[in-house]
Amino acid sequence: MSETIQAIYENGVLRPLKPLSLPENKVFEIDVRYIAENSAETHQDKVSRILREAGLTKRIKFPNAEKLSDEERQRLGKLFPGEKPLGDYIDEDREARG
């Protein structure tokens, strides 16, 4: 589950600006970004936010390459052997899906 909210920081506590429908007594990971007053949200940021809020995309945490096992490195290497640009693989996948 992923949700983007706005909160205000007061007296050492982040307070959401609207009620949240989250389960009680659970631990959550929070990604904090400062929204400067009088700054316009970029078009790309707005599109990303809208897609996340609609559940169409989510933030992906990429593994730290230093922590990958040798087996995982080999598996990933076989997926993208570097013979052509990554975009070509993406185009092929899109064509295969129709």
Buried (B, 14 or more C-beta within 10 A) or exposed (E): EEEEEEBEEEEEEEEEEEEEEEEEEEEEEEEEEEEEEEEEEEEEEEEBEEEBEEEEBEEEEEEEEEEEEEEEEEEEEEEEEEEEEEEEBEEEEEEEEE
